[in-house]
Amino acid sequence: MKQSSSSLRTSDLNGMQKHRRITIERLEKYLQNGQFSDVNLHATLVKERNQEAVNLQVFSVPNGRRIPFADAIQGSYQPTQVGESFGPTWSTHWFKVTITIPESYAGQAVVFIFDPSCEALVWSTKGQLLIGITGDKNVDRHVDYRLTKSAKGGEQFELYVEVACNGMFGAGIGGNGSINPPEEDRYYRLTTAEIIVPNTDAFDLLWDMEVLLGMVKELPENTQASCDALYTANQIVNTVFHDDLSSIKKAKEISREFFEKRSHTGYSQHVVTAIGNCHIDTAWLWPYDETKRKAARSWSTQVFRLMENYPEYVFTASQAQQFEWTEQLYPELFERIKEHAKTGNFIPIGVAQTWVEMDCNLPSGEAFCRQFLYGQRYFEEKFGERCTVFWLPDTFGYVLLLLPGLKYFFTQKLSWNNINKFPHTTFMWTGLDGTSVLTHFSPADTYTAQASVRDVVFAVHNNKDKPYSNQSLLVYGNGDGGGGPLIPMIERLRRMQNVEGLPATVKFGSPNTFYEELEQTSRDLVSWKGELYFELHRGTYTSQALTKKYNRQTELLLRDIEILSSLCVATGVSDFKYPKTELDRLWKLVLLNQFHDVLPGSSIEIVYHDALKFYADVVESGTKLRNEALEALIGRQRTSTKGPATVFNPTSWTRPRQVIELDTETANVDVSILQQTSADGRKALVILEEVPAYALKTVQMGYKPSDFVPVTGISTVVKFDTSSGEKTIVENAFIKVVFNQHGRIESLYDKKEGRETIAPQYLANVFKLYEDIPLYWDAWDVEVYHLEKGGEVAPGTLSVAETGPLRAVLKVSQPITKQSKLVQTIIVTATSSMVEFDTWVDWHENRRILKVEFPVDIANDFATYETQFGFIRRPTHYNNSWDMARFEVCGHKFVDYSEHGYGVTLLNDCKYGFAVHGNVIRMSLLRSPKAPDLHCDMGEHRFRYALYPHRGGFNESNVVQAGYEFNVPLLIRSVSSTFSASIETQFFTVDTSNVVLDTIKQAEDAKDKDIVLRLYEAYGGRGRARVKSTLPIKKAFLCNILEDVTEEVKRDDEGALLLEYTPFKVLSIRIAVD
Ligand SMILES: [Zn+2]
């Protein structure tokens, strides 16, 4: 052997026996950065290192503001140095960096290393983004920017670095990755600012060695490939001398020979397609504004560094909102992304169907459609194509309706299930409406894979559908901001492309091509019907109650505005312009807040400051729009003269007779003919006769139906009986309710059906408090054992607040604990079988959950929960682990518990967490997690719910309608009206009770008076519906949610639209009005 220049050389004793385990540990030590890195392979990575060449100045932006580059360079810069610390949390510090390259570096590559222990972004002096930085010591660390491939020597470089005082996972107390609330005054130390000359051969060898060691450890010990890799790697260690860099080339020759010998082509046992990504949560442990910079940091690294150097590299990013931010704030970066989109390296199309990666449990059906509409339209406009893959790697369960046009679906989140292991990797997922989508769960069980041998081997082993498909997706790259794939990941994948002995060939690819290939090569895929329930994060149906309340409220407010505005346009109201721009703006705010860490309640406190600000904007601006459109539709501007009120029914069925409230201040109320006013005198109570679907109707003061019991003394329709001890009895024509002195319901007797609805020996409307300490994810999880520890709160006190012929109002003052209390108003009106509960809570608890329970006299194996444009039936028993795992589930406006012929529904106006177990309907009201928001849900809350006993099982009931009616009241305006009862204008009617006309909006690219209707089948039936309209409809076409027109809709002789429907079908129709 040729003598090395090192004082050491490879031993002649190389023929001695090697001990496998000790040799493996030797290899690990040889590759580790830390102990021994002054003498192992890491000692060879850097040829030169120089801190003196770097001159630093800093400008700390006052008041924690995030400012544009043009403003930043105007700042006043002060000298600074390595070792200084910068803060507090969320503040920004701009560094001006001047680097002088030593003469001796001529001809060599020079790299700038800058580690501020937090996130940063490197800029040129001209304001171009260069690269993102993630400092500190974690796996996602990347702190280097290459200044030149070949230095001249003596030249100068100038740069700016925008340092953001937060880590990749925010600034949680306890360090990186902690979900605790942020530490508000954390300072970050600038640990490194220097230039180096890297030894590229040594880096090359390091990545070879990582793959070799991976093969040794991850392949079965008795395989030739594992043994060969071990032998080769050990030989390399024996060959490299850190003080003789020429030895690297010799070692590289050994690894080259290994990979060359084992390279193979042709049919492989399995194919792993590797897709680079950086999952950027749109807000989470940092605010929305920081996400804008996180996108810039991550994506600049992709386009300016990785794509420049690795032509085969493919990166994918989702969420139209992040692209729009980048377009607005970093236009140059956006242009480069568009260029790389054309070459197929940067794939926004393909994965970003929606506006944000939204939660899928809580948004309404229409909000769900709008996520796709705004997302797809954005990508089509900017990138010329639509996406085919619905990409939701991190969302907490999927109860979505499957929308037309959705071809492929991707997630991996169900691998986090904490009870049952999901049995499939590649399968057909069949939704409520019976349509199917090709689904793949990345079998590496992560969307932040490190692209190691272990990831590839595990993906193949964990793929549960190998009989049906030999394809797996590996989604790699660090998430959340400064991250994304790092160079070593790409280098490792390059080496693993064709290595005989690995269980798969590896290739770089895009989501679209992966799914297309999957579609072509798979066979006999199994089907999974219905909900993809996520067995974790069940607390996210309840945490951050106010956000959830605003979500429901704003979804329905936007619905009202669109209906009223469309009708104004379609009926030719003069001077009325459809508020398209403003509606787009408001919808985007609502959709943004549906991001999968915001609406579910799992973000830090400052995120909710932003979210609530956005909601307040939507409510204020939206209420104004709704009022304007309603007044325009009624046809007269509001005058100072008081007139009788007019109502509008914003639903597609006749609203039943009901008691409404009129404001005595603004409405022209003739007090002399009033039957009742509210206890405070501010509201006049009036009986309103039926209001037809989508119609205006004038309120008639003093109206009394002929079958109404006259208002005389004790024989009021709603009567009180306090004679039976301390019980209070409220009775109307439909029900008789018995309350005990604490406000609990002892009996709810249905007079029409002659049956009791409350379970014998039980009380209903009972508040229960349970200990709510999850295993780790505080705001996210309520765990199965919480029901083991807790019970009924202390008794409340019932009083009578209002009596009269039209309604009775009771009040319950209810202590919860020493520090929390509740006041409930219970309302029974003369016209309904419903008991309404309007609840105010002052809440100051720690890891406790408040629920209300209704034990009912119903028995069925299943209960029905509303979801987007449909319902889900879930078991009421816990026979097996899959049933038991659903001990807390998501529902929307109602949960219904019915048996043959009869049922009881619990309606709500803003709650989403439920359970029906045995005979108990249970609704979660408030939680009190302390992380990541220390003050989550502390303070005052108000919410409404109602118990609604009904004739008929769920399918024969009007429960869906009742859910709407509880949430979408008649719109009342105290203005004069030109409509009289005899000429009610009924804009739309649907003749089938199970088909709901939910949405009426202007067509997106509306010319003239084109509007879009969205209907859905709500009860699981099939047939033909007739949609009639008083509007002069010229033409009507079926379309999809993106409003692509397909076929013309058939009409009957009267011009009514004839629609064929099947269970849960969502129908969109575009109509042109004359
Ligand atoms: Zn996420």
Boltz pocket constraint, residues with backbone or C-beta under 6 A from the ligand:
constraints:
  - pocket:
      binder: B
      contacts: [[A, 279], [A, 280], [A, 281], [A, 394], [A, 596]]
      max_distance: 6.0
